Amino acid sequence: MSQESPPQGQTLLPAVLGSAAFGGGLLFLILISGGFFFYVLLGFFLMGAVGFLHYLMWGGSMHRETEGEREEERLRDQTRADPW
């Protein structure tokens, strides 16, 4: 039995409504706090940007440098699991 995927509208509607509710909630918090919550959101955004730049500068290169070691470990595990 194969599962049929739901029509596009049925998967898009909850995402749009959820995004609208989340955006409305953020706007409400910004308005009710007199703009202070905007700076809180800006702080979270800046922390995320610094983390992303950290990954681009250091994490990505480390991932590429250790690619050979991961491949060797994968092959070693594969030979242990299937000796034939």
Secondary structure, 3 states (H helix, E strand, C coil): CCCCCCCHHHHHHHHHHHHHHHHHHHHHHHHHCCCHHHHHHHHHHHHHHHHHHHHHHHHHHHHHHCHHHHHHHHHHHHHHHCCC
